[in-house]
Amino acid sequence: MAEASKSPSPPPEVEPLLSQSNSGSQGQLNAAVDDLLNELQSKFENVSTELFGKLDDMTKRLDDLEASLAASNSTTASPSK
């Protein structure tokens, strides 16, 4: 009766087919993961490029503001006679 509780093993000619099916599924999974990683990398690069562009713009605007404030302070700080 102990043999009845064991799950039947597939016939020997079916085992290579199951192995091929598993390796095919593994290949599909690997391809899907690779595609997902490539997509994420592309999105990250786009966000990084956009972020650096915005930081450059902000730096330029801050430099302009600093120059404007320095010019404003130098004109108001000069004594009038």
C-alpha positions in Angstrom: 0.0 0.0 0.0 3.0 2.3 0.4 3.5 2.2 -3.3 0.0 3.6 -4.0 0.8 6.8 -2.1 3.9 7.5 -4.3 3.3 9.8 -7.2 3.9 8.0 -10.5 7.0 9.0 -12.3 6.7 9.9 -16.0 7.8 7.3 -18.5 11.5 7.7 -19.6 10.6 9.0 -23.1 8.6 11.9 -21.5 11.3 13.0 -19.2 13.4 14.8 -21.9 10.3 16.6 -23.0 9.7 17.8 -19.5 13.3 18.9 -19.2 13.1 20.8 -22.5 9.8 22.4 -21.4 11.4 23.5 -18.1 14.5 24.9 -19.9 12.2 26.7 -22.4 10.3 28.2 -19.6 13.6 29.2 -17.9 14.8 30.8 -21.1 11.5 32.7 -21.4 11.9 33.9 -17.8 15.5 34.9 -18.4 14.5 36.8 -21.5 11.6 38.6 -19.7 13.9 39.6 -16.8 16.6 40.8 -19.3 13.9 42.9 -21.1 12.7 44.3 -17.8 16.2 45.2 -16.7 17.0 46.9 -20.0 13.8 48.9 -19.8 14.5 50.0 -16.2 18.1 50.9 -17.2 16.8 53.0 -20.1 14.2 54.8 -17.9 16.9 55.4 -15.2 19.2 56.9 -17.8 16.4 59.2 -19.1 15.6 60.3 -15.6 19.2 60.9 -14.8 19.8 62.9 -17.9 16.7 65.0 -17.2 17.7 65.5 -13.6 21.2 66.7 -14.5 19.8 69.0 -17.1 17.5 70.6 -14.5 20.4 70.9 -12.0 22.4 72.7 -14.7 19.5 75.1 -15.3 19.1 75.7 -11.6 22.8 76.3 -11.2 22.7 78.9 -14.1 19.7 80.6 -12.6 21.3 80.7 -9.1 24.5 82.2 -10.6 22.4 84.8 -12.4 20.5 85.6 -9.2 23.8 85.9 -7.2 25.3 88.2 -9.9 22.1 90.3 -9.8 22.2 90.6 -6.0 25.9 91.5 -6.0 25.3 94.2 -8.6 22.3 95.5 -6.7 24.3 95.6 -3.4 27.2 97.3 -5.0 24.9 100.1 -6.4 23.1 100.6 -3.1 26.2 100.3 -1.0 28.1 103.1 -2.8 27.8 106.3 -0.8 26.0 109.2 -2.4 27.5 112.6 -2.2 
